[in-house]
Amino acid sequence: MQTIAQVLVERDKISKEDADEQVAEFKLEIAELFMHQSGTYELWEEIADLLAGTFGLEPDYIEEILPY
């Protein structure tokens, strides 16, 4: 499976640097959510929704952005 950054570069025609920056910013946002809601089912739903809303990707990519 491609990484999120690879999908963004190919699909959205952006540079690898821009894609890496977007993914890094998203990972920081997710890390903050983990600090406040770690382990709740609602957290996983929120992450899936953010992944879909931010990048237009399915939850299959969640593992890549988890902070552990």
Secondary structure, 3 states (H helix, E strand, C coil): CCCHHHHHHHHHCCCHHHHHHHHHHHHHHHHHHHHHHCCCHHHHHHHHHHHHHHHCCCHHHHHHHCCC
